[in-house]
Amino acid sequence: MNKIMISMVLIAISFSTYAGQRDFAKLDKNSDGQLSKEEFLHRIKVENTEKMTQVFVNRDKNKDGQLSVVEYTIKSKVK
């Protein structure tokens, strides 16, 4: 039973990682491997812009104004 649970968790994690990378690639309009704030917010509704801007800032760990695929897939809380 534990082996089945572990396998299911590993599958869920790998699917989640792939989904994050796929979503990142869709947002990366200029294909430079980075998301600018404009690319990140491109499909965000106006009323959510402030909240999602904070998500962008929280995920931008090296504070370069861009999100790498690693930074993009990090789950962060909005303060």
Buried (B, 14 or more C-beta within 10 A) or exposed (E): EEEEEEEEEEEEEEEEEEEBBEEBEEBBEEEEEBBBBEBBBEEBEEEEEEEBBBBBBBBBEEEEEBBBBEBBBEEBEEE
